[in-house]
Amino acid sequence: MEEQKIQLKHPEGKKAVSISKHTYELLKTELVKCLTEKTDQTFTEISKTIVQKLKEKNLKFNGSLNWYLEWVKLDLEARQIITRTSAKSPQKYSLVKHG
């Protein structure tokens, strides 16, 4: 059975990658949960939290977690689910408040 892929988006409209739908859903869920628990986090903080959560769940990850996480983060920015809260380095991220 072939793995389902999802085409990601880039916030600046650049060409984006396709990744496994399972990987995307897993990282999207963890990233949103992470920013729900604590807003205004840097990518490094988000990454550390997610690595820890995956370890706790005993989930093995194939490939570079940070590479996948970076793309999922960009996709969530493009879909206006998360937003950059600071333009200066280090950039911080929060969930977009809808409503």
KOLGU-4560 file (N, C-alpha, C; in nm, 3 decimals, padded with zeros to 5 digits):
<recs>
<n_xx: 00.084 n_yy: -00.119 n_zz: 00.000 ca_xx: 00.000 ca_yy: 00.000 ca_zz: 00.000 c_xx: 00.088 c_yy: 00.125 c_zz: 00.000 mol: A seq: 1 type: MET>
<n_xx: 00.056 n_yy: 00.216 n_zz: -00.088 ca_xx: 00.136 ca_yy: 00.338 ca_zz: -00.097 c_xx: 00.098 c_yy: 00.437 c_zz: 00.011 mol: A seq: 2 type: GLU>
<n_xx: 00.202 n_yy: 00.500 n_zz: 00.065 ca_xx: 00.183 ca_yy: 00.598 ca_zz: 00.171 c_xx: 00.117 c_yy: 00.724 c_zz: 00.114 mol: A seq: 3 type: GLU>
<n_xx: 00.018 n_yy: 00.777 n_zz: 00.187 ca_xx: -00.045 ca_yy: 00.902 ca_zz: 00.144 c_xx: 00.049 c_yy: 01.018 c_zz: 00.170 mol: A seq: 4 type: GLN>
<n_xx: 00.054 n_yy: 01.109 n_zz: 00.075 ca_xx: 00.139 ca_yy: 01.228 ca_zz: 00.089 c_xx: 00.049 c_yy: 01.351 c_zz: 00.098 mol: A seq: 5 type: LYS>
<n_xx: 00.103 n_yy: 01.455 n_zz: 00.156 ca_xx: 00.031 ca_yy: 01.582 ca_zz: 00.160 c_xx: 00.125 c_yy: 01.690 c_zz: 00.106 mol: A seq: 6 type: ILE>
<n_xx: 00.071 n_yy: 01.774 n_zz: 00.018 ca_xx: 00.148 ca_yy: 01.884 ca_zz: -00.040 c_xx: 00.144 c_yy: 02.001 c_zz: 00.058 mol: A seq: 7 type: GLN>
<n_xx: 00.260 n_yy: 02.041 n_zz: 00.104 ca_xx: 00.266 ca_yy: 02.152 ca_zz: 00.199 c_xx: 00.265 c_yy: 02.286 c_zz: 00.126 mol: A seq: 8 type: LEU>
<n_xx: 00.239 n_yy: 02.391 n_zz: 00.202 ca_xx: 00.240 ca_yy: 02.527 ca_zz: 00.148 c_xx: 00.354 c_yy: 02.605 c_zz: 00.213 mol: A seq: 9 type: LYS>
<n_xx: 00.397 n_yy: 02.709 n_zz: 00.146 ca_xx: 00.501 ca_yy: 02.797 ca_zz: 00.201 c_xx: 00.439 c_yy: 02.935 c_zz: 00.219 mol: A seq: 10 type: HIS>
<n_xx: 00.465 n_yy: 03.001 n_zz: 00.334 ca_xx: 00.400 ca_yy: 03.131 ca_zz: 00.359 c_xx: 00.433 c_yy: 03.239 c_zz: 00.255 mol: A seq: 11 type: PRO>
<n_xx: 00.546 n_yy: 03.225 n_zz: 00.185 ca_xx: 00.583 ca_yy: 03.325 ca_zz: 00.084 c_xx: 00.551 c_yy: 03.275 c_zz: -00.057 mol: A seq: 12 type: GLU>
<n_xx: 00.474 n_yy: 03.167 n_zz: -00.065 ca_xx: 00.433 ca_yy: 03.116 ca_zz: -00.196 c_xx: 00.542 c_yy: 03.041 c_zz: -00.270 mol: A seq: 13 type: GLY>
<n_xx: 00.655 n_yy: 03.013 n_zz: -00.204 ca_xx: 00.764 ca_yy: 02.938 ca_zz: -00.269 c_xx: 00.723 c_yy: 02.792 c_zz: -00.284 mol: A seq: 14 type: LYS>
<n_xx: 00.800 n_yy: 02.721 n_zz: -00.365 ca_xx: 00.772 ca_yy: 02.578 ca_zz: -00.385 c_xx: 00.795 c_yy: 02.504 c_zz: -00.254 mol: A seq: 15 type: LYS>
<n_xx: 00.698 n_yy: 02.423 n_zz: -00.217 ca_xx: 00.707 ca_yy: 02.348 ca_zz: -00.092 c_xx: 00.716 c_yy: 02.198 c_zz: -00.122 mol: A seq: 16 type: ALA>
<n_xx: 00.747 n_yy: 02.122 n_zz: -00.020 ca_xx: 00.764 ca_yy: 01.978 ca_zz: -00.036 c_xx: 00.635 c_yy: 01.902 c_zz: -00.007 mol: A seq: 17 type: VAL>
<n_xx: 00.636 n_yy: 01.774 n_zz: -00.041 ca_xx: 00.528 ca_yy: 01.683 ca_zz: -00.003 c_xx: 00.587 c_yy: 01.588 c_zz: 00.101 mol: A seq: 18 type: SER>
<n_xx: 00.512 n_yy: 01.563 n_zz: 00.206 ca_xx: 00.559 ca_yy: 01.466 ca_zz: 00.306 c_xx: 00.445 c_yy: 01.369 c_zz: 00.337 mol: A seq: 19 type: ILE>
<n_xx: 00.479 n_yy: 01.265 n_zz: 00.408 ca_xx: 00.380 ca_yy: 01.166 ca_zz: 00.448 c_xx: 00.270 c_yy: 01.232 c_zz: 00.530 mol: A seq: 20 type: SER>
<n_xx: 00.146 n_yy: 01.198 n_zz: 00.498 ca_xx: 00.030 ca_yy: 01.255 ca_zz: 00.569 c_xx: 00.037 c_yy: 01.220 c_zz: 00.718 mol: A seq: 21 type: LYS>
<n_xx: 00.082 n_yy: 01.097 n_zz: 00.748 ca_xx: 00.094 ca_yy: 01.053 ca_zz: 00.887 c_xx: 00.195 c_yy: 01.141 c_zz: 00.964 mol: A seq: 22 type: HIS>
<n_xx: 00.311 n_yy: 01.165 n_zz: 00.902 ca_xx: 00.414 ca_yy: 01.250 ca_zz: 00.964 c_xx: 00.361 c_yy: 01.391 c_zz: 00.985 mol: A seq: 23 type: THR>
<n_xx: 00.293 n_yy: 01.445 n_zz: 00.881 ca_xx: 00.237 ca_yy: 01.580 ca_zz: 00.889 c_xx: 00.137 c_yy: 01.592 c_zz: 01.004 mol: A seq: 24 type: TYR>
<n_xx: 00.043 n_yy: 01.498 n_zz: 01.010 ca_xx: -00.060 ca_yy: 01.503 ca_zz: 01.115 c_xx: 00.001 c_yy: 01.493 c_zz: 01.254 mol: A seq: 25 type: GLU>
<n_xx: 00.098 n_yy: 01.404 n_zz: 01.269 ca_xx: 00.166 ca_yy: 01.386 ca_zz: 01.398 c_xx: 00.233 c_yy: 01.516 c_zz: 01.443 mol: A seq: 26 type: LEU>
<n_xx: 00.313 n_yy: 01.575 n_zz: 01.354 ca_xx: 00.388 ca_yy: 01.696 ca_zz: 01.390 c_xx: 00.297 c_yy: 01.817 c_zz: 01.404 mol: A seq: 27 type: LEU>
<n_xx: 00.195 n_yy: 01.826 n_zz: 01.320 ca_xx: 00.099 ca_yy: 01.937 ca_zz: 01.330 c_xx: 00.030 c_yy: 01.933 c_zz: 01.467 mol: A seq: 28 type: LYS>
<n_xx: -00.017 n_yy: 01.813 n_zz: 01.506 ca_xx: -00.085 ca_yy: 01.798 ca_zz: 01.635 c_xx: 00.007 c_yy: 01.838 c_zz: 01.750 mol: A seq: 29 type: THR>
<n_xx: 00.130 n_yy: 01.789 n_zz: 01.747 ca_xx: 00.225 ca_yy: 01.819 ca_zz: 01.855 c_xx: 00.261 c_yy: 01.968 c_zz: 01.857 mol: A seq: 30 type: GLU>
<n_xx: 00.279 n_yy: 02.027 n_zz: 01.740 ca_xx: 00.316 ca_yy: 02.169 ca_zz: 01.733 c_xx: 00.203 c_yy: 02.258 c_zz: 01.787 mol: A seq: 31 type: LEU>
<n_xx: 00.080 n_yy: 02.228 n_zz: 01.747 ca_xx: -00.035 ca_yy: 02.307 ca_zz: 01.793 c_xx: -00.051 c_yy: 02.289 c_zz: 01.945 mol: A seq: 32 type: VAL>
<n_xx: -00.037 n_yy: 02.164 n_zz: 01.992 ca_xx: -00.048 ca_yy: 02.137 ca_zz: 02.136 c_xx: 00.059 c_yy: 02.215 c_zz: 02.213 mol: A seq: 33 type: LYS>
<n_xx: 00.179 n_yy: 02.214 n_zz: 02.159 ca_xx: 00.293 ca_yy: 02.283 ca_zz: 02.220 c_xx: 00.263 c_yy: 02.434 c_zz: 02.235 mol: A seq: 34 type: CYS>
<n_xx: 00.209 n_yy: 02.495 n_zz: 02.129 ca_xx: 00.180 ca_yy: 02.638 ca_zz: 02.133 c_xx: 00.052 c_yy: 02.669 c_zz: 02.211 mol: A seq: 35 type: LEU>
<n_xx: -00.032 n_yy: 02.569 n_zz: 02.231 ca_xx: -00.152 ca_yy: 02.587 ca_zz: 02.314 c_xx: -00.110 c_yy: 02.594 c_zz: 02.461 mol: A seq: 36 type: THR>
<n_xx: -00.014 n_yy: 02.508 n_zz: 02.497 ca_xx: 00.033 ca_yy: 02.504 ca_zz: 02.636 c_xx: 00.116 c_yy: 02.627 c_zz: 02.672 mol: A seq: 37 type: GLU>
<n_xx: 00.197 n_yy: 02.674 n_zz: 02.577 ca_xx: 00.282 ca_yy: 02.790 ca_zz: 02.604 c_xx: 00.299 c_yy: 02.868 c_zz: 02.474 mol: A seq: 38 type: LYS>
<n_xx: 00.251 n_yy: 02.991 n_zz: 02.475 ca_xx: 00.257 ca_yy: 03.073 ca_zz: 02.355 c_xx: 00.393 c_yy: 03.144 c_zz: 02.344 mol: A seq: 39 type: THR>
<n_xx: 00.418 n_yy: 03.207 n_zz: 02.232 ca_xx: 00.544 ca_yy: 03.280 ca_zz: 02.209 c_xx: 00.668 c_yy: 03.195 c_zz: 02.233 mol: A seq: 40 type: ASP>
<n_xx: 00.682 n_yy: 03.089 n_zz: 02.156 ca_xx: 00.800 ca_yy: 03.003 ca_zz: 02.169 c_xx: 00.887 c_yy: 03.014 c_zz: 02.044 mol: A seq: 41 type: GLN>
<n_xx: 01.017 n_yy: 02.995 n_zz: 02.063 ca_xx: 01.108 ca_yy: 02.991 ca_zz: 01.949 c_xx: 01.099 c_yy: 02.852 c_zz: 01.885 mol: A seq: 42 type: THR>
<n_xx: 01.150 n_yy: 02.841 n_zz: 01.764 ca_xx: 01.151 ca_yy: 02.712 ca_zz: 01.696 c_xx: 01.231 c_yy: 02.610 c_zz: 01.778 mol: A seq: 43 type: PHE>
<n_xx: 01.341 n_yy: 02.654 n_zz: 01.838 ca_xx: 01.424 ca_yy: 02.565 ca_zz: 01.920 c_xx: 01.346 c_yy: 02.512 c_zz: 02.039 mol: A seq: 44 type: THR>
<n_xx: 01.271 n_yy: 02.599 n_zz: 02.106 ca_xx: 01.189 ca_yy: 02.556 ca_zz: 02.220 c_xx: 01.082 c_yy: 02.456 c_zz: 02.176 mol: A seq: 45 type: GLU>
<n_xx: 01.016 n_yy: 02.487 n_zz: 02.065 ca_xx: 00.912 ca_yy: 02.399 ca_zz: 02.011 c_xx: 00.973 c_yy: 02.262 c_zz: 01.978 mol: A seq: 46 type: ILE>
<n_xx: 01.085 n_yy: 02.265 n_zz: 01.910 ca_xx: 01.153 ca_yy: 02.143 ca_zz: 01.868 c_xx: 01.191 c_yy: 02.056 c_zz: 01.989 mol: A seq: 47 type: SER>
<n_xx: 01.249 n_yy: 02.118 n_zz: 02.091 ca_xx: 01.289 ca_yy: 02.042 ca_zz: 02.212 c_xx: 01.168 c_yy: 01.977 c_zz: 02.277 mol: A seq: 48 type: LYS>
<n_xx: 01.059 n_yy: 02.051 n_zz: 02.288 ca_xx: 00.936 ca_yy: 01.999 ca_zz: 02.348 c_xx: 00.883 c_yy: 01.880 c_zz: 02.269 mol: A seq: 49 type: THR>
<n_xx: 00.880 n_yy: 01.893 n_zz: 02.137 ca_xx: 00.826 ca_yy: 01.786 ca_zz: 02.053 c_xx: 00.915 c_yy: 01.663 c_zz: 02.056 mol: A seq: 50 type: ILE>
<n_xx: 01.047 n_yy: 01.682 n_zz: 02.054 ca_xx: 01.139 ca_yy: 01.568 ca_zz: 02.064 c_xx: 01.112 c_yy: 01.492 c_zz: 02.193 mol: A seq: 51 type: VAL>
<n_xx: 01.095 n_yy: 01.567 n_zz: 02.302 ca_xx: 01.067 ca_yy: 01.505 ca_zz: 02.433 c_xx: 00.935 c_yy: 01.429 c_zz: 02.432 mol: A seq: 52 type: GLN>
<n_xx: 00.831 n_yy: 01.490 n_zz: 02.375 ca_xx: 00.699 ca_yy: 01.426 ca_zz: 02.369 c_xx: 00.704 c_yy: 01.296 c_zz: 02.288 mol: A seq: 53 type: LYS>
<n_xx: 00.776 n_yy: 01.298 n_zz: 02.175 ca_xx: 00.786 ca_yy: 01.178 ca_zz: 02.092 c_xx: 00.861 c_yy: 01.067 c_zz: 02.167 mol: A seq: 54 type: LEU>
<n_xx: 00.963 n_yy: 01.106 n_zz: 02.243 ca_xx: 01.037 ca_yy: 01.008 ca_zz: 02.324 c_xx: 00.944 c_yy: 00.946 c_zz: 02.428 mol: A seq: 55 type: LYS>
<n_xx: 00.867 n_yy: 01.030 n_zz: 02.496 ca_xx: 00.772 ca_yy: 00.983 ca_zz: 02.598 c_xx: 00.671 c_yy: 00.885 c_zz: 02.539 mol: A seq: 56 type: GLU>
<n_xx: 00.630 n_yy: 00.910 n_zz: 02.414 ca_xx: 00.533 ca_yy: 00.823 ca_zz: 02.348 c_xx: 00.602 c_yy: 00.704 c_zz: 02.281 mol: A seq: 57 type: LYS>
<n_xx: 00.734 n_yy: 00.700 n_zz: 02.294 ca_xx: 00.813 ca_yy: 00.591 ca_zz: 02.236 c_xx: 00.800 c_yy: 00.585 c_zz: 02.084 mol: A seq: 58 type: ASN>
<n_xx: 00.789 n_yy: 00.702 n_zz: 02.021 ca_xx: 00.776 ca_yy: 00.707 ca_zz: 01.875 c_xx: 00.912 c_yy: 00.730 c_zz: 01.812 mol: A seq: 59 type: LEU>
<n_xx: 00.947 n_yy: 00.642 n_zz: 01.721 ca_xx: 01.072 ca_yy: 00.657 ca_zz: 01.647 c_xx: 01.044 c_yy: 00.746 c_zz: 01.527 mol: A seq: 60 type: LYS>
<n_xx: 01.142 n_yy: 00.827 n_zz: 01.493 ca_xx: 01.122 ca_yy: 00.918 ca_zz: 01.381 c_xx: 01.229 c_yy: 00.891 c_zz: 01.276 mol: A seq: 61 type: PHE>
<n_xx: 01.186 n_yy: 00.870 n_zz: 01.151 ca_xx: 01.280 ca_yy: 00.847 ca_zz: 01.042 c_xx: 01.314 c_yy: 00.980 c_zz: 00.976 mol: A seq: 62 type: ASN>
<n_xx: 01.442 n_yy: 01.007 n_zz: 00.960 ca_xx: 01.484 ca_yy: 01.131 ca_zz: 00.896 c_xx: 01.509 c_yy: 01.240 c_zz: 00.999 mol: A seq: 63 type: GLY>
<n_xx: 01.530 n_yy: 01.360 n_zz: 00.950 ca_xx: 01.561 ca_yy: 01.474 ca_zz: 01.036 c_xx: 01.431 c_yy: 01.535 c_zz: 01.089 mol: A seq: 64 type: SER>
<n_xx: 01.407 n_yy: 01.518 n_zz: 01.218 ca_xx: 01.287 ca_yy: 01.573 ca_zz: 01.279 c_xx: 01.279 c_yy: 01.723 c_zz: 01.258 mol: A seq: 65 type: LEU>
<n_xx: 01.391 n_yy: 01.794 n_zz: 01.276 ca_xx: 01.390 ca_yy: 01.939 ca_zz: 01.260 c_xx: 01.355 c_yy: 01.981 c_zz: 01.117 mol: A seq: 66 type: ASN>
<n_xx: 01.400 n_yy: 01.904 n_zz: 01.018 ca_xx: 01.367 ca_yy: 01.935 ca_zz: 00.879 c_xx: 01.217 c_yy: 01.925 c_zz: 00.858 mol: A seq: 67 type: TRP>
<n_xx: 01.158 n_yy: 01.815 n_zz: 00.904 ca_xx: 01.013 ca_yy: 01.797 ca_zz: 00.890 c_xx: 00.937 c_yy: 01.903 c_zz: 00.969 mol: A seq: 68 type: TYR>
<n_xx: 00.984 n_yy: 01.929 n_zz: 01.089 ca_xx: 00.918 ca_yy: 02.026 ca_zz: 01.176 c_xx: 00.922 c_yy: 02.166 c_zz: 01.115 mol: A seq: 69 type: LEU>
<n_xx: 01.033 n_yy: 02.201 n_zz: 01.055 ca_xx: 01.046 ca_yy: 02.331 ca_zz: 00.988 c_xx: 00.941 c_yy: 02.344 c_zz: 00.878 mol: A seq: 70 type: GLU>
<n_xx: 00.924 n_yy: 02.239 n_zz: 00.796 ca_xx: 00.826 ca_yy: 02.243 ca_zz: 00.687 c_xx: 00.683 c_yy: 02.247 c_zz: 00.739 mol: A seq: 71 type: TRP>
<n_xx: 00.655 n_yy: 02.170 n_zz: 00.844 ca_xx: 00.520 ca_yy: 02.172 ca_zz: 00.901 c_xx: 00.492 c_yy: 02.311 c_zz: 00.958 mol: A seq: 72 type: VAL>
<n_xx: 00.590 n_yy: 02.370 n_zz: 01.023 ca_xx: 00.576 ca_yy: 02.506 ca_zz: 01.079 c_xx: 00.546 c_yy: 02.606 c_zz: 00.966 mol: A seq: 73 type: LYS>
<n_xx: 00.622 n_yy: 02.599 n_zz: 00.857 ca_xx: 00.599 ca_yy: 02.689 ca_zz: 00.743 c_xx: 00.459 c_yy: 02.669 c_zz: 00.685 mol: A seq: 74 type: LEU>
<n_xx: 00.417 n_yy: 02.543 n_zz: 00.675 ca_xx: 00.285 ca_yy: 02.512 ca_zz: 00.622 c_xx: 00.176 c_yy: 02.571 c_zz: 00.713 mol: A seq: 75 type: ASP>
<n_xx: 00.192 n_yy: 02.556 n_zz: 00.844 ca_xx: 00.092 ca_yy: 02.609 ca_zz: 00.938 c_xx: 00.089 c_yy: 02.762 c_zz: 00.933 mol: A seq: 76 type: LEU>
<n_xx: 00.205 n_yy: 02.823 n_zz: 00.907 ca_xx: 00.208 ca_yy: 02.969 ca_zz: 00.888 c_xx: 00.130 c_yy: 03.005 c_zz: 00.762 mol: A seq: 77 type: GLU>
<n_xx: 00.154 n_yy: 02.933 n_zz: 00.654 ca_xx: 00.087 ca_yy: 02.961 ca_zz: 00.526 c_xx: -00.064 c_yy: 02.943 c_zz: 00.539 mol: A seq: 78 type: ALA>
<n_xx: -00.107 n_yy: 02.848 n_zz: 00.621 ca_xx: -00.251 ca_yy: 02.822 ca_zz: 00.640 c_xx: -00.310 c_yy: 02.910 c_zz: 00.752 mol: A seq: 79 type: ARG>
<n_xx: -00.228 n_yy: 03.000 n_zz: 00.805 ca_xx: -00.267 ca_yy: 03.095 ca_zz: 00.910 c_xx: -00.320 c_yy: 03.026 c_zz: 01.035 mol: A seq: 80 type: GLN>
<n_xx: -00.254 n_yy: 02.916 n_zz: 01.072 ca_xx: -00.286 ca_yy: 02.846 ca_zz: 01.197 c_xx: -00.190 c_yy: 02.895 c_zz: 01.306 mol: A seq: 81 type: ILE>
<n_xx: -00.065 n_yy: 02.923 n_zz: 01.265 ca_xx: 00.030 ca_yy: 02.984 ca_zz: 01.358 c_xx: 00.084 c_yy: 03.110 c_zz: 01.294 mol: A seq: 82 type: ILE>
<n_xx: 00.144 n_yy: 03.195 n_zz: 01.377 ca_xx: 00.198 ca_yy: 03.321 ca_zz: 01.327 c_xx: 00.330 c_yy: 03.352 c_zz: 01.397 mol: A seq: 83 type: THR>
<n_xx: 00.415 n_yy: 03.426 n_zz: 01.328 ca_xx: 00.539 ca_yy: 03.474 ca_zz: 01.391 c_xx: 00.502 c_yy: 03.595 c_zz: 01.474 mol: A seq: 84 type: ARG>
<n_xx: 00.546 n_yy: 03.595 n_zz: 01.599 ca_xx: 00.512 ca_yy: 03.708 ca_zz: 01.686 c_xx: 00.627 c_yy: 03.806 c_zz: 01.699 mol: A seq: 85 type: THR>
<n_xx: 00.744 n_yy: 03.769 n_zz: 01.644 ca_xx: 00.854 ca_yy: 03.864 ca_zz: 01.645 c_xx: 00.932 c_yy: 03.851 c_zz: 01.515 mol: A seq: 86 type: SER>
<n_xx: 00.965 n_yy: 03.963 n_zz: 01.455 ca_xx: 01.039 ca_yy: 03.961 ca_zz: 01.328 c_xx: 01.188 c_yy: 03.944 c_zz: 01.355 mol: A seq: 87 type: ALA>
<n_xx: 01.232 n_yy: 03.990 n_zz: 01.472 ca_xx: 01.374 ca_yy: 03.982 ca_zz: 01.506 c_xx: 01.410 c_yy: 03.841 c_zz: 01.547 mol: A seq: 88 type: LYS>
<n_xx: 01.538 n_yy: 03.812 n_zz: 01.538 ca_xx: 01.587 ca_yy: 03.681 ca_zz: 01.580 c_xx: 01.603 c_yy: 03.679 c_zz: 01.731 mol: A seq: 89 type: SER>
<n_xx: 01.571 n_yy: 03.572 n_zz: 01.802 ca_xx: 01.506 ca_yy: 03.454 ca_zz: 01.746 c_xx: 01.357 c_yy: 03.478 c_zz: 01.727 mol: A seq: 90 type: PRO>
<n_xx: 01.307 n_yy: 03.429 n_zz: 01.613 ca_xx: 01.164 ca_yy: 03.445 ca_zz: 01.587 c_xx: 01.084 c_yy: 03.358 c_zz: 01.684 mol: A seq: 91 type: GLN>
<n_xx: 00.969 n_yy: 03.410 n_zz: 01.723 ca_xx: 00.881 ca_yy: 03.335 ca_zz: 01.812 c_xx: 00.749 c_yy: 03.312 c_zz: 01.742 mol: A seq: 92 type: LYS>
<n_xx: 00.679 n_yy: 03.208 n_zz: 01.784 ca_xx: 00.556 ca_yy: 03.167 ca_zz: 01.718 c_xx: 00.442 c_yy: 03.151 c_zz: 01.819 mol: A seq: 93 type: TYR>
<n_xx: 00.321 n_yy: 03.179 n_zz: 01.772 ca_xx: 00.199 ca_yy: 03.161 ca_zz: 01.851 c_xx: 00.090 c_yy: 03.112 c_zz: 01.759 mol: A seq: 94 type: SER>
<n_xx: -00.016 n_yy: 03.058 n_zz: 01.821 ca_xx: -00.133 ca_yy: 03.020 ca_zz: 01.742 c_xx: -00.206 c_yy: 03.147 c_zz: 01.701 mol: A seq: 95 type: LEU>
<n_xx: -00.266 n_yy: 03.144 n_zz: 01.583 ca_xx: -00.346 ca_yy: 03.256 ca_zz: 01.537 c_xx: -00.479 c_yy: 03.254 c_zz: 01.611 mol: A seq: 96 type: VAL>
<n_xx: -00.519 n_yy: 03.366 n_zz: 01.660 ca_xx: -00.645 ca_yy: 03.374 ca_zz: 01.733 c_xx: -00.756 c_yy: 03.400 c_zz: 01.630 mol: A seq: 97 type: LYS>
<n_xx: -00.846 n_yy: 03.306 n_zz: 01.618 ca_xx: -00.959 ca_yy: 03.322 ca_zz: 01.524 c_xx: -01.082 c_yy: 03.368 c_zz: 01.601 mol: A seq: 98 type: HIS>
<n_xx: -01.161 n_yy: 03.451 n_zz: 01.535 ca_xx: -01.286 ca_yy: 03.488 ca_zz: 01.598 c_xx: -01.288 c_yy: 03.633 c_zz: 01.620 mol: A seq: 99 type: GLY>
</recs>
